[in-house]
Amino acid sequence: MKTVLLMFLLSSVGADGEVGASYVAKDSYEECQEGIVALKEILSEPRFKIHYAECHESTANISEFEHPGAEDEGEQVERFVYLNALQDGKLLVAQAESLTLCEAQLEGSDSWCAISTQKLLP
C-alpha cells in the first residue's frame, strides 16, 4: 500500500455536536502545516469547533475533499462513519457500520469516530 501524508481534521459545526472528519493529501509536512494554520484561521468562527488538526502518514486511500457547491444545495450527500486511530505515528482509517458501533471500538485518546463525505477507496 502506498503511504501518503494526510492533513487530518476533526471539527464540528452547530449545536448538534456531530464530529466530521476531513482528509487532504499533501506533498510535504511543511505544506500540510501551512494548510492547518490556514484552516484554523478559516474555522475561527464561534460556530466551528476544531477537535483535532494534524499531519500524519497514512496508507488510507480517500477520495478528494470537496466543498459542496450551490448546485448541491438540498441534495442528500452520502456520509460515511470512520474509526480513525493513531498507531506508531500513522493514521489508520477504517469504515464503521454506524457511529454507535464505531464508538464501541474506541481505544484511548488516540482514536476518534467521525462522519465524512469522503469515501474510503480500495
Backbone as CSV, one residue per row, in Angstrom:
resi,resn,N_x,N_y,N_z,CA_x,CA_y,CA_z,C_x,C_y,C_z
1,MET,0.822,-1.180,0.000,0.000,0.000,0.000,0.866,1.244,0.000
2,LYS,0.403,2.220,-0.731,1.128,3.478,-0.843,0.894,4.338,0.405
3,THR,1.960,4.914,0.935,1.851,5.812,2.084,1.771,7.246,1.589
4,VAL,0.828,8.008,2.146,0.667,9.420,1.806,0.688,10.235,3.090
5,LEU,0.895,11.521,2.943,0.828,12.442,4.075,-0.563,13.072,4.052
6,LEU,-1.329,12.865,5.124,-2.688,13.396,5.193,-2.795,14.508,6.227
7,MET,-3.433,15.592,5.818,-3.863,16.602,6.769,-5.202,16.075,7.288
8,PHE,-5.274,15.814,8.568,-6.427,15.184,9.204,-7.066,16.190,10.143
9,LEU,-8.340,16.488,9.901,-9.049,17.494,10.681,-10.348,16.903,11.221
10,LEU,-10.559,17.057,12.515,-11.823,16.708,13.154,-12.446,18.006,13.632
11,SER,-13.670,18.269,13.200,-14.326,19.512,13.590,-15.826,19.296,13.706
12,SER,-16.487,20.219,14.375,-17.942,20.175,14.456,-18.488,21.557,14.165
13,VAL,-19.712,21.553,13.669,-20.394,22.792,13.318,-21.765,22.764,13.967
14,GLY,-22.142,23.880,14.564,-23.501,23.990,15.087,-23.704,23.331,16.427
15,ALA,-24.969,23.278,16.818,-25.336,22.837,18.166,-25.431,21.325,18.315
16,ASP,-25.532,20.573,17.198,-25.718,19.126,17.331,-24.466,18.401,17.789
17,GLY,-23.303,19.032,17.644,-22.053,18.465,18.139,-21.494,17.316,17.333
18,GLU,-22.085,17.025,16.173,-21.580,15.939,15.337,-20.161,16.253,14.868
19,VAL,-19.288,15.283,14.995,-17.889,15.472,14.616,-17.690,14.967,13.188
20,GLY,-17.106,15.833,12.362,-16.820,15.484,10.980,-15.322,15.380,10.757
21,ALA,-14.938,14.484,9.856,-13.524,14.300,9.518,-13.281,14.772,8.096
22,SER,-12.147,15.417,7.900,-11.684,15.810,6.571,-10.261,15.319,6.409
23,TYR,-9.959,14.841,5.207,-8.644,14.295,4.902,-8.156,14.939,3.613
24,VAL,-6.959,15.509,3.643,-6.405,16.132,2.445,-4.955,15.675,2.290
25,ALA,-4.654,15.057,1.149,-3.283,14.618,0.874,-2.406,15.839,0.595
26,LYS,-1.222,15.844,1.163,-0.262,16.936,0.978,1.068,16.354,0.526
27,ASP,1.857,17.186,-0.154,3.144,16.732,-0.689,4.275,16.770,0.328
28,SER,4.164,17.643,1.324,5.232,17.758,2.314,4.638,18.124,3.669
29,TYR,5.432,17.881,4.704,4.994,18.220,6.053,4.793,19.730,6.183
30,GLU,5.664,20.525,5.548,5.557,21.976,5.611,4.257,22.448,4.973
31,GLU,3.923,21.893,3.798,2.682,22.253,3.118,1.480,21.864,3.977
32,CYS,1.574,20.739,4.631,0.497,20.254,5.493,0.304,21.201,6.686
33,GLN,1.384,21.596,7.329,1.298,22.512,8.469,0.726,23.874,8.045
34,GLU,1.126,24.342,6.867,0.573,25.604,6.354,-0.936,25.477,6.142
35,GLY,-1.380,24.324,5.661,-2.803,24.078,5.467,-3.563,24.101,6.781
36,ILE,-2.974,23.545,7.819,-3.613,23.542,9.135,-3.739,24.956,9.678
37,VAL,-2.688,25.745,9.540,-2.738,27.138,10.000,-3.850,27.887,9.267
38,ALA,-3.935,27.699,7.951,-4.979,28.364,7.161,-6.372,27.913,7.592
39,LEU,-6.548,26.614,7.819,-7.849,26.105,8.259,-8.246,26.657,9.624
40,LYS,-7.296,26.743,10.522,-7.605,27.268,11.851,-8.063,28.726,11.765
41,GLU,-7.505,29.492,10.827,-7.943,30.876,10.630,-9.355,30.901,10.052
42,ILE,-9.610,30.049,9.058,-10.924,29.995,8.420,-11.988,29.532,9.414
43,LEU,-11.649,28.552,10.233,-12.608,27.967,11.166,-12.564,28.608,12.551
44,SER,-12.117,29.848,12.626,-12.011,30.511,13.925,-13.347,31.083,14.400
45,GLU,-14.379,31.003,13.570,-15.700,31.490,13.970,-16.218,30.663,15.151
46,PRO,-17.019,31.285,16.017,-17.540,30.563,17.189,-18.397,29.338,16.845
47,ARG,-19.022,29.310,15.670,-19.891,28.183,15.330,-19.100,26.921,14.981
48,PHE,-17.807,27.053,14.748,-16.951,25.907,14.446,-16.164,25.520,15.693
49,LYS,-15.907,24.237,15.836,-15.014,23.784,16.899,-14.054,22.767,16.294
50,ILE,-12.770,23.045,16.394,-11.755,22.111,15.915,-11.378,21.204,17.081
51,HIS,-11.565,19.899,16.883,-11.229,18.927,17.915,-9.800,18.410,17.754
52,TYR,-9.336,18.347,16.509,-8.000,17.809,16.237,-7.600,18.242,14.833
53,ALA,-6.373,18.644,14.677,-5.837,19.000,13.361,-4.347,18.690,13.365
54,GLU,-3.939,17.750,12.520,-2.532,17.355,12.488,-2.229,16.651,11.178
55,CYS,-0.958,16.497,10.902,-0.480,15.825,9.695,0.076,14.456,10.093
56,HIS,-0.352,13.422,9.358,0.106,12.070,9.659,0.293,11.281,8.364
57,GLU,1.276,10.407,8.377,1.400,9.459,7.278,0.263,8.456,7.397
58,SER,-0.213,7.977,6.245,-1.315,7.026,6.249,-1.299,6.219,4.958
59,THR,-1.814,5.009,5.027,-1.995,4.204,3.820,-3.440,4.268,3.341
60,ALA,-4.270,5.072,4.022,-5.676,5.209,3.632,-5.770,5.912,2.275
61,ASN,-6.543,5.327,1.389,-6.797,5.913,0.074,-8.194,6.527,0.135
62,ILE,-8.253,7.849,0.240,-9.517,8.544,0.468,-9.791,9.498,-0.687
63,SER,-11.062,9.565,-1.090,-11.438,10.476,-2.180,-11.105,11.917,-1.787
64,GLU,-10.976,12.761,-2.786,-10.617,14.154,-2.527,-11.713,14.873,-1.762
65,PHE,-11.293,15.844,-0.959,-12.237,16.668,-0.219,-12.822,17.693,-1.171
66,GLU,-14.141,17.821,-1.146,-14.811,18.819,-1.985,-15.807,19.590,-1.135
67,HIS,-15.803,20.914,-1.302,-16.815,21.741,-0.659,-18.096,21.627,-1.468
68,PRO,-19.243,21.491,-0.825,-20.487,21.446,-1.588,-20.723,22.783,-2.280
69,GLY,-21.147,22.720,-3.511,-21.432,23.929,-4.265,-22.904,24.291,-4.195
70,ALA,-23.254,25.418,-4.776,-24.647,25.880,-4.769,-25.560,24.866,-5.456
71,GLU,-25.043,24.180,-6.476,-25.851,23.195,-7.197,-26.148,21.959,-6.342
72,ASP,-25.371,21.757,-5.264,-25.583,20.620,-4.380,-26.580,20.930,-3.259
73,GLU,-27.009,22.185,-3.182,-27.900,22.623,-2.114,-29.160,21.766,-2.082
74,GLY,-29.480,21.225,-0.925,-30.687,20.429,-0.771,-30.511,18.959,-1.112
75,GLU,-29.412,18.580,-1.740,-29.167,17.171,-2.066,-28.677,16.434,-0.826
76,GLN,-29.049,15.178,-0.708,-28.534,14.351,0.367,-27.168,13.822,-0.057
77,VAL,-26.145,14.229,0.644,-24.790,13.782,0.355,-24.542,12.481,1.108
78,GLU,-23.893,11.528,0.443,-23.570,10.267,1.106,-22.567,10.535,2.227
79,ARG,-22.830,9.941,3.381,-21.971,10.144,4.544,-21.480,8.793,5.042
80,PHE,-20.231,8.789,5.504,-19.590,7.568,5.963,-19.100,7.774,7.392
81,VAL,-19.079,6.697,8.168,-18.549,6.741,9.531,-17.190,6.060,9.510
82,TYR,-16.189,6.735,10.094,-14.842,6.180,10.133,-14.303,6.131,11.550
83,LEU,-13.603,5.043,11.830,-12.795,4.931,13.035,-11.395,5.359,12.624
84,ASN,-10.901,6.404,13.255,-9.573,6.953,12.975,-8.704,6.680,14.191
85,ALA,-7.537,6.106,13.965,-6.667,5.772,15.094,-5.210,6.028,14.729
86,LEU,-4.468,6.519,15.697,-3.028,6.692,15.523,-2.335,5.451,16.055
87,GLN,-1.476,4.885,15.222,-0.713,3.708,15.615,0.711,3.900,15.108
88,ASP,1.656,3.966,16.020,3.058,4.204,15.681,3.214,5.459,14.816
89,GLY,2.432,6.494,15.138,2.523,7.764,14.432,1.784,7.817,13.101
90,LYS,1.223,6.708,12.678,0.493,6.662,11.404,-1.006,6.699,11.665
91,LEU,-1.731,7.330,10.746,-3.174,7.414,10.852,-3.816,6.235,10.135
92,LEU,-4.561,5.443,10.887,-5.315,4.331,10.317,-6.770,4.769,10.212
93,VAL,-7.391,4.498,9.073,-8.782,4.882,8.843,-9.541,3.628,8.421
94,ALA,-10.606,3.307,9.163,-11.422,2.131,8.852,-12.892,2.530,8.865
95,GLN,-13.625,2.066,7.872,-15.049,2.369,7.821,-15.779,1.560,8.882
96,ALA,-16.763,2.186,9.515,-17.581,1.534,10.537,-19.030,1.496,10.053
97,GLU,-19.780,0.547,10.576,-21.183,0.404,10.167,-22.054,1.540,10.679
98,SER,-21.750,2.023,11.877,-22.534,3.102,12.464,-21.676,3.837,13.482
99,LEU,-22.132,5.008,13.872,-21.418,5.782,14.869,-21.411,5.054,16.214
100,THR,-22.503,4.407,16.566,-22.593,3.669,17.825,-21.592,2.518,17.858
101,LEU,-21.542,1.734,16.771,-20.587,0.615,16.721,-19.152,1.118,16.699
102,CYS,-18.917,2.227,16.027,-17.575,2.813,15.984,-17.137,3.223,17.390
103,GLU,-18.010,3.909,18.090,-17.663,4.393,19.428,-17.393,3.247,20.393
104,ALA,-17.988,2.090,20.159,-17.740,0.917,20.996,-16.329,0.369,20.782
105,GLN,-15.687,0.743,19.668,-14.347,0.254,19.340,-13.238,1.218,19.744
106,LEU,-13.598,2.383,20.258,-12.587,3.384,20.611,-11.636,2.843,21.669
107,GLU,-10.351,3.149,21.458,-9.318,2.718,22.400,-8.443,3.899,22.766
108,GLY,-8.726,4.505,23.888,-7.879,5.577,24.383,-8.061,6.889,23.659
109,SER,-7.154,7.814,23.965,-7.263,9.179,23.450,-6.709,9.338,22.034
110,ASP,-6.121,8.294,21.468,-5.570,8.392,20.119,-6.470,7.732,19.077
111,SER,-7.782,7.710,19.356,-8.717,7.193,18.366,-10.012,7.998,18.433
112,TRP,-10.627,8.172,17.278,-11.804,9.008,17.157,-12.766,8.417,16.135
113,CYS,-14.038,8.596,16.368,-15.064,8.268,15.378,-15.551,9.572,14.782
114,ALA,-15.785,9.575,13.495,-16.242,10.799,12.836,-16.989,10.453,11.556
115,ILE,-17.776,11.404,11.118,-18.555,11.285,9.881,-17.824,12.076,8.796
116,SER,-17.842,11.552,7.587,-17.202,12.248,6.472,-17.991,12.000,5.192
117,THR,-17.908,12.960,4.289,-18.500,12.773,2.967,-17.464,12.204,1.999
118,GLN,-16.238,12.078,2.468,-15.178,11.484,1.648,-15.266,9.972,1.719
119,LYS,-14.966,9.338,0.604,-15.109,7.899,0.523,-13.747,7.211,0.660
120,LEU,-13.714,6.165,1.477,-12.515,5.338,1.606,-12.457,4.426,0.394
121,LEU,-11.424,4.567,-0.415,-11.304,3.830,-1.657,-10.438,2.579,-1.473
122,PRO,-10.641,1.570,-2.336,-9.832,0.343,-2.210,-8.361,0.604,-2.511
